[in-house]
Amino acid sequence: MSPTTLPELTSRGGIHLSGTELWFDAETRRALSFVSSAVMRRPAAHRTTLCSDQTAKLLAGMGRRQARRAALLTAPYSHPFRLGPLKLEMLPAGGLIGNAQLLVRRHGVRILYTGELTLERLPLAPPATATHAALVIARAWIAGPNDDDRTRMEDNLLRFAEEQLSAGRCPILVAAVPASVEIVDLFARHALPCKLHRTVERATEAFRSCGAPLAPLDSRPGKVAVEIWPATATHTKSFRERTSGATAGVALVGREPPENARANGSLEPLHRNRFIWHAHPTATALVDWLVAAEPERVALYGPDERHMQQMLAERGVEAVALSESGQLHLTLE
């Protein structure tokens, strides 16, 4: 077929689609940015935030500044809409309720931004949707553990908590959203009493309001219960006071160690007891996913882009690393 010229992509604290105001997960304030998840790592309050309707509810329910300071342009999954010359559609990205990929149709060319893509099956979100695109923009952040590792982690965490509770002690768990909500659901399903920090409680209620199938909690857990704290509270005086006098174990729980807990060297108990799993796809799973989209090219960003580039080349898919070139101009044959 005749060559199709794709617009330039610029990688600079997010991905920009040139010739438009559209950014993907921009880390600094922009006129318009698609936000793929309510818990993206470096959120910014854009003039207009484009996100799924469930992500908008989570942002508001968790008191995020995107909801307070930005206009929200929302849509449900699989509901195409137009924004100027662009035809857009949000698709599930897995992992967390509201997480979305963004399919952009421009001049007849399909461009897919995968966002916070999670390929493992999790209870709080629909599975990620696969679709064809001429260009796929993917985050190259891969991990080794699979679903069995998550199951093993949950079993170990439950055993840890049950042993502490049986001894009359209150285990203290630290987790970032959404892991904190998933842990609340895990303990509720096993009828273990929990006490939630107000931030975790607010996030849990926000998930419920979005239709997340969370098990009901015991509303009167008693004095001996699992305490669930957010990662954002680990630097506070109340957390230090609670953990310094704690006779039970203190543990770090989540999809990956939260940056603030990981960087705080004084929280040694968190590093001794770790219940961590990775939500990032394995290398093989992500390559299979990208190949199934039958792209003519893949644009990669993230810490593992060189490894992913080589793996895709072995499967006959041309991939470029955005962080190396800084920008990209593509001609598809």
N, C-alpha and C positions, 0 to 999 in steps of 0.2 A: 504494500500500500504506500501511498505518498507519505513523506516524512511529516511528522507532527511535532511542532516546536512547543515544548512546555515552558512555562514561565520560570524565571529565575527563583531559586530558593536561597534565602540567606539564613545562616545559622549564627545567631548572636543572642544568647539568653532566650532561646525559643527559636521557632522556625517561622520565617516570613515568606508569604507568597507574593512576589513582586507584582506591581500593577494593581494591587488591591490593598485594602487596609487590614486584611486578615492575617493574624498571627496564630500559631499553634502553641499553647502552653507557654506564653511569654512570661518571663520572670521579672520584668519591669513593666510599669504602667504603659499601656498602649491604647490607641483609639478603639481597637476591636481585637479581642483574643478569644479563641476557643479554649475552654478549660475542660480537660478530659476527665477530671476527677475532683471530688470535693476535698480530697486530702492530698493534692499535689504538693510536692516537697517545698517549692518556693512560690507561694501564691502572691499575686499582685492584684491590686484593686484597679482594674481597667475601666476606661470610660464606659465601654460596653463589654459585658462578658457573655459569650455564647456558650451555652452548656445544655445538657439534658434537663428536662423538667425535674427529675428526681435529684440531680446534683444541686439544682437551685434550692430545693426544699432542704437538703442537707446543709448547704451553706448558711441558710437562714436559721435553721434549727440549732446549729452549732455556733452561731454568732460570729461567723467568719466575715472579715471586712469586705470581701467581694460582694456579699449580699447587702452590706450597709452602705457602701460608697459607690457602687456601680449600678448602671442599668443592666438588667438581666434579659437576654434574648434567649428564650428556651423553646424546646420542642421535644416531643416524645420520640422513642426509638422508631425507626423505619417509617418516618413521616417526612417525605421530601418537601422542601420549601425553598423559596428564592430569596437571595440577598444581592440586589443589584444584578450583575451579569452571572453570578454564581448560583448554581443549583446545589443545595446542601442536603445531607441526610445523616442523621446520627444512628449508629449501630452499637449494640452492646459490646463492651470490651472485657467483660468478666471481672472477677475479683471483688468488686464493691458495687452495691446498688447505685445506679446512676452513672457509673463509669462508661465512657463512650468513645468510640472511634468516630472520625468525621470523614465522610465521603464527599468529595468536592467534584462537581462536573463543570468544567470550564472549556468552552469552545469544543465540546464533544469529547474531551479527554477526562478520564476518571482518575482522580488522585485520592489516595486513601491515607489518612494520618491515623496511626493505630493508637496513639495515646498511651495510657497506663494499661497496656494489654496484659491480661492474666489468662493463661490457658488451663490452669488446674480448675477442677469443679469445686466451687465453694458454695456454702448454703445461703449466702446473703446477696446473691446476684445471679441474673440469667447468664448462661454461657456466652462467650465471645462469638460473634457472628463472622463467618468468613465470606468474602466477596471478591470479585475480580476487579482489578484496577491496573491501569497502565503504569502508574508510578505508586509505589508504597513507601511511605515515610515511617520508619520503624525505630523504636528505641532499642539499642543493642545493649541490654543489660540482662545477662543470662546467669543461671544458677544450676547447680547439679541436682538438688533434692527433688523427689517426685511426690506424688500423692501419698505413698506409703510412709514417707518421712513425716508428713504432717500428721498422719494417724498415729504414728509412734510418738511424736511429740505430745499429742493430746493425751495419750495413755500415760505417759510419764508425768505430765502436768497434773492430771487427775490424781495419780498415785501420791505425788508430792503434797497436794492440798489435803487429801484424805488423811494422810499420816499426821500432818500438822493438826488438823481439826480433831482427830481421834485423841491426840495428846492434850487437847484443851487449849491449843494455841491458834492465833490468827495469822495465817500466811499473808504476806503483803506482796501483791503482784503489780508490776509496772508495765504498761503497754500503751502504745500510741494508737490513735484511731486509724484504720478500722479494727485493728487487732483487739483492742479493748472490748469492743462490742461483740466480736466473735467469741471472746473468752467468757463474757457475761452469758452469752447464749449457751456455750458449752457447759458451764456450771449449772445453769438453770435446767438444761435437759437432764442432768444427772442429779438434780434435787440437792445441790450443795448450797448452803446459805452464803449470801454475798452482801457486802456493804460497798456501795459505789461512791467514789469521789463525785462531787457535783458536776464536774466536767464530763466524766464518763456517763453519769446519769443523763445529762442533757443530750449527749451524742446518742445514747441508746434510745431515748424518746424520739429523737429526730429520725433515726432509722425506722422505728415503728411507724411513724407518721408517713413514711414513704412506702410502707407495705412490706418491710423486711419481716420474714417469718421467724420472729424471735420467740423463744419459749418464755412463759411468764416466770417472773422472779418471786421468791418468798418475800412478801412485803414486811414481815417482822422476823428478821433473821436471828435475833438474839445477840448475846455478847460475843460468842465465838463464831466467827464467819470469815470468809475469804475477803480481804480488802483489795479492791482494784483501783489503782491510781493511774492518772494519765502521765505520759512521759514528760509533759510540759510542767508538771508539778515537782519534779525531782530536785529542783534548785530552791524550793520554798522552805521557810522555817518550819512549817507544820510537818512537812515530809521528813526533814532531818530529825525533828523531835520524835516523830513516830517511829522511825527506823532505829534511832540510837538506843531507844529503850525496848525495842522489839525482842521478844524471846523466841519468836517464830522466824522461819526463813523469809528472806526477801528475794524475789526473783524478777528477772527481766523476761518478758513474754512478747512475742510478736512475729511479724513476717520478716523482720530484719531489725537489728539493734537501732533504736531511735538515735538520731545524731546527737541530741543534747545529753542523753544518758551515756552514750558511747564516749563522748568527749569529757565527761565529768569524772576525773580520776578518783574523787573521794567516794564514789559509790561502789566500793569493792564488792559488797554483797550482791549487787546486780550482776556482776561479772562472774561470781562464783556459781550462782544458780541461773542458768540460761535455758529458756525453752523457746528456741528460735526456729522458724521455718522460712523458706523463701517463696514469695509469690511470683518471682520472675520465672519465665519459661526456661526449661532446659534448652541447651543449644540445638539439639536435634528437633525438639518440639517447635521451636521458633522457626527454624529453617523449613520444616515441613509446612508450617502455617504460611510462610511467605511464598513458597513454591506453589502452594495450592491456589494462591491468588493470581497466578499466571502473569506476574508483572513483566513489563519489558525492562524496567529498571527498579532498583530499590535504593533509597537514600537512607543511610544509617547515621544515627547519632547516639552517643553514650560511651561508656568506658570499654565495651567489648566490641566496638565497631570493626576493628581490624580482623579479629577472629571471625566474626560473622561474615565479613566481606569474603574471606578465604573460603569459608564453608559454602556460601552461596555460589561462588565461582565454580566449586567442584560439582554443584548441581546444575550448572549452566545458566545461572542467573547473574546478570551484571549488577554490581552494587558499588556505590560510592560512599565514602566516609565524609560526612558534612563538616565535622570539626577540623579535618585536615585542610580541606579546600576553602572552608569558610562560606562558600557560596557555590551554587551549582546551576548550570544552564544545560538543559537536556534537549536532545533531538531524538525522537523515537522513530525508528524505521518501521 
